[in-house]
Amino acid sequence: MASSRQTLERVLDQLALLEDVSFRAMMGEYILYVKGKVVGGIYDDRLLVKPTASARRLLPHARLELPYEGGKAMLRIEGVDGPGLLAKLMDAVAGDLPQPKKSKGR
């Protein structure tokens, strides 16, 4: 089941306080980027983020779920309303991740 554009818009609205947020549509789902780093995505209308140390500390009771069959487990984000906590979470996750590797030009 593909994710709806409405779910994406709702998440992006909550991230409005955070700078350098972008997304990419991929196979009916949405990959979320903060500061050029993949922090998570919207899969089957579920917001999932990478289970970094900061994410686990901020949301210790979040469940691990697979984004798709064969994918790596991610934290399911539920009941996070308002722009403050979600923006703080996504910024913290981006801070935990290494800089993306530069791709070699063609």
Residue pairs with C-beta under 8 A, 6 or more apart in sequence:
1 28
1 44
1 45
2 28
2 29
2 44
3 28
3 29
3 30
3 42
3 43
3 44
3 45
4 45
7 42
7 45
7 47
8 23
8 30
8 42
11 32
11 42
11 47
11 86
12 21
12 23
13 83
14 80
14 81
14 82
14 83
14 86
14 87
15 21
15 34
15 83
15 86
15 87
15 90
16 83
16 87
17 83
17 84
17 87
18 34
18 87
18 90
18 91
20 34
20 35
20 36
21 32
21 33
21 34
21 90
22 32
22 33
23 30
23 31
23 32
23 33
24 30
24 31
24 33
29 41
29 42
29 43
29 44
29 67
29 68
30 41
30 42
31 38
31 41
32 38
32 39
32 40
32 41
32 42
32 49
32 90
33 39
34 90
34 91
34 93
34 94
35 94
36 99
36 100
37 94
37 97
37 99
37 100
38 50
38 97
38 100
39 49
39 50
39 90
39 93
39 94
39 97
40 47
40 48
40 49
40 50
40 74
40 75
40 77
40 90
40 93
41 47
41 48
41 67
42 48
43 67
43 68
46 65
46 76
47 76
47 77
47 78
47 80
48 65
48 67
48 74
48 75
48 76
48 77
49 55
49 74
49 75
49 77
49 89
49 90
49 93
50 74
50 75
50 93
50 96
50 97
51 64
51 73
51 74
51 75
52 92
52 93
52 96
52 97
53 96
54 89
54 92
54 93
54 95
54 96
55 62
55 75
55 89
55 92
55 93
55 96
56 62
56 75
58 85
58 88
58 89
58 92
59 75
59 77
59 80
59 89
62 75
62 76
62 77
62 78
63 75
63 76
64 73
64 74
64 75
64 76
65 73
65 74
65 75
65 76
66 72
66 73
66 74
67 74
77 86
77 89
80 86
80 89
